[in-house]
Amino acid sequence: MIALDGDGDGDGDGNAWCGMAVTSDWRSDGFVFNEMTGVRAAYRGRGVSIALKTVGVGFAHLCGVDTMRTFHHPANASAIAMNRRLGYVDARWD
């Protein structure tokens, strides 16, 4: 998924990208996986990342699964907080 900002490059044509996310299909194992989400520095703090991840939730629904997985760097407090807000919980590793 790509998030575009119509005003980002000054010409208003919607060609300036401000963020992207990749969600992979693991429905054969009962889940989809949010591989990564990234937002260009100038667009951070504007809700772009959570919007992209929310589209990923819609993808999970289309795949017919009720589980999404992701990972984050343990020092990335903003990513952890966003993931918690979306309902992600820590995995149990046995």
Contacts in CASP RR format, 6 or more apart in sequence:
PFRMAT RR
TARGET T0000
AUTHOR 0000-0000-0000
METHOD contacts of the structure
MODEL  1
MIALDGDGDGDGDGNAWCGMAVTSDWRSDGFVFNEMTGVRAAYRGRGVSI
ALKTVGVGFAHLCGVDTMRTFHHPANASAIAMNRRLGYVDARWD
1 20 0 8 1.000
1 21 0 8 1.000
1 22 0 8 1.000
1 23 0 8 1.000
1 52 0 8 1.000
1 55 0 8 1.000
1 56 0 8 1.000
2 17 0 8 1.000
2 19 0 8 1.000
2 20 0 8 1.000
3 17 0 8 1.000
3 18 0 8 1.000
3 19 0 8 1.000
3 20 0 8 1.000
3 39 0 8 1.000
3 43 0 8 1.000
3 48 0 8 1.000
3 51 0 8 1.000
3 52 0 8 1.000
4 14 0 8 1.000
4 15 0 8 1.000
4 16 0 8 1.000
4 17 0 8 1.000
4 18 0 8 1.000
5 14 0 8 1.000
5 16 0 8 1.000
5 17 0 8 1.000
5 18 0 8 1.000
5 43 0 8 1.000
6 12 0 8 1.000
6 13 0 8 1.000
6 14 0 8 1.000
6 15 0 8 1.000
6 16 0 8 1.000
7 16 0 8 1.000
8 14 0 8 1.000
8 16 0 8 1.000
8 18 0 8 1.000
9 15 0 8 1.000
9 16 0 8 1.000
10 16 0 8 1.000
17 40 0 8 1.000
18 39 0 8 1.000
18 40 0 8 1.000
18 42 0 8 1.000
18 43 0 8 1.000
18 48 0 8 1.000
19 37 0 8 1.000
19 38 0 8 1.000
19 39 0 8 1.000
19 40 0 8 1.000
19 43 0 8 1.000
19 48 0 8 1.000
19 49 0 8 1.000
19 52 0 8 1.000
20 37 0 8 1.000
20 38 0 8 1.000
20 52 0 8 1.000
21 34 0 8 1.000
21 35 0 8 1.000
21 36 0 8 1.000
21 37 0 8 1.000
21 38 0 8 1.000
21 49 0 8 1.000
21 52 0 8 1.000
21 53 0 8 1.000
21 55 0 8 1.000
21 56 0 8 1.000
22 34 0 8 1.000
22 35 0 8 1.000
22 36 0 8 1.000
22 37 0 8 1.000
23 32 0 8 1.000
23 33 0 8 1.000
23 34 0 8 1.000
23 35 0 8 1.000
23 56 0 8 1.000
23 59 0 8 1.000
23 60 0 8 1.000
23 68 0 8 1.000
24 32 0 8 1.000
24 33 0 8 1.000
24 35 0 8 1.000
25 32 0 8 1.000
25 63 0 8 1.000
26 32 0 8 1.000
26 33 0 8 1.000
26 69 0 8 1.000
27 63 0 8 1.000
27 64 0 8 1.000
27 65 0 8 1.000
30 65 0 8 1.000
30 67 0 8 1.000
31 60 0 8 1.000
31 65 0 8 1.000
31 67 0 8 1.000
31 68 0 8 1.000
31 69 0 8 1.000
32 56 0 8 1.000
32 59 0 8 1.000
32 60 0 8 1.000
32 63 0 8 1.000
32 65 0 8 1.000
32 67 0 8 1.000
32 68 0 8 1.000
32 69 0 8 1.000
33 68 0 8 1.000
33 69 0 8 1.000
33 70 0 8 1.000
34 53 0 8 1.000
34 56 0 8 1.000
34 68 0 8 1.000
34 69 0 8 1.000
34 70 0 8 1.000
35 70 0 8 1.000
37 49 0 8 1.000
37 52 0 8 1.000
37 53 0 8 1.000
37 79 0 8 1.000
38 49 0 8 1.000
38 52 0 8 1.000
39 45 0 8 1.000
39 48 0 8 1.000
39 49 0 8 1.000
39 52 0 8 1.000
49 79 0 8 1.000
49 82 0 8 1.000
50 82 0 8 1.000
50 85 0 8 1.000
50 86 0 8 1.000
53 82 0 8 1.000
53 86 0 8 1.000
54 86 0 8 1.000
56 68 0 8 1.000
57 68 0 8 1.000
57 86 0 8 1.000
60 66 0 8 1.000
60 67 0 8 1.000
60 68 0 8 1.000
68 88 0 8 1.000
69 91 0 8 1.000
70 83 0 8 1.000
70 88 0 8 1.000
72 79 0 8 1.000
72 80 0 8 1.000
72 83 0 8 1.000
73 79 0 8 1.000
74 80 0 8 1.000
END
